[in-house]
Amino acid sequence: MNRGRFVVGAAVVLSVAAFVGSASGAGAGGVSGAAAAAGPIKVGAISSLTGPVPFPESSAAAKAVFDQVNATGGINGRKIKYIVADDKADPALAAQAARRLVDQDGVVGMAGSASLLECAVNAAFYKQKGVYAIQGTGVDPVCFNSPNISAVNTGPYLGTTAGLYFASEVLKDTKVCMIFYNIPGFESAVKQSVARWTAITGKELTYFDMSLGLADDPTPQIVKAKEKGCQAIVHNGLEAHAIVWGKALKAQGLTVHEIALTSAYTDKVAKELAQAGAEGIYANSEFEPYLSSSPALKDWRALMKKARVPQTSFAEGGYLAATFFVQALRTINGPITRKSVAAALLRLKPIKHPMVGSPYSFGRGSAHNPNRASKFVQVQNGRWVVVTPKWLVLPTA
């Protein structure tokens, strides 16, 4: 999977602040008259399918799940009509799409969305309209700070805490440092990630820098980290940044535990760092590592192959979001409406799934971030290797 496309996307995010179980029912040939009269169950998604930051795998994977449900009779004889809107990474288009899906199309809920900015743009509107969303990929802080949105992925904020925890509690580093690219609107959430780690472990960072611009060379910060005696450096950034970091660390002769977020977990990063002789980077995988041969991925792989969806972590998120949404639909007795779907999600019991290390939940909280688990992978011999076969689940502070 090529996440280099996100290099453009990080800048796009900045514009947001300025802007704002088994099938039941009859098969296709035996749908009851009542079910047919009720029409399809409309479910929406807003993803960046095109534009400067396209990543359509999440909604494509969700569609594959819904198509599979429809092929086996739907939900009590009613088919799911999945309506996906393209926001092109444009906040105005994201807002327009939400209003069209909710007010015109009449969706009962949202599932499988993957956008850099959709949560920040539309969370207040969803709350106003009583719409609930299972996000396939949550990125901006609002995805994890809204009563109406519950993402299936760990996200960059708990992911940051997990990286720090991995450094101090698994690798046993005593001088943990953190160097982050500063993206306006994300700073508070990042600092909360550090505070969460301190609350869990009682430890403090040896060196913390958030002054890097997205196009900056990290060498000055790396030199400072060397002076501070850092044993581990946790950094953010995208695919291209991970490659720059590995090469810069090698150039400075700094041997540390380098820990990145999920965005670094790509084939390209592994191959380019191997070619540069700069291997060793760690990254957290929010789901069962998609490049692994884990049997937990068997059903997902088979469906993605059948539907011709690229096998990426985004596709994992979309698959899980749709799967959990379907489970909520199956708990509804009576008409399936926006109100009954909301009630089903709010009363949903925690769902365990082999592709995720924490049970998925929604509930009535003011914010949701149920996925507290990661598996860490490391670049070794030109490929990513799972180094924590057991899930690392963050303790509560």
PyMOL commands that set and color helices and strands:
alter all, ss='L'
color gray80, all
select helices_A, chain A and resi 3-19+28-30+33-38+57-71+91-105+118-129+141-144+155-170+187-201+219-228+239-251+262-264+267-275+295-307+313-329+338-346
alter helices_A, ss='H'
color red, helices_A
select strands_A, chain A and resi 41-47+80-86+109-111+133-134+176-181+207-212+232-235+257-260+282-285+373-380+383-386+392-393
alter strands_A, ss='S'
color yellow, strands_A
deselect
rebuild
show_as cartoon
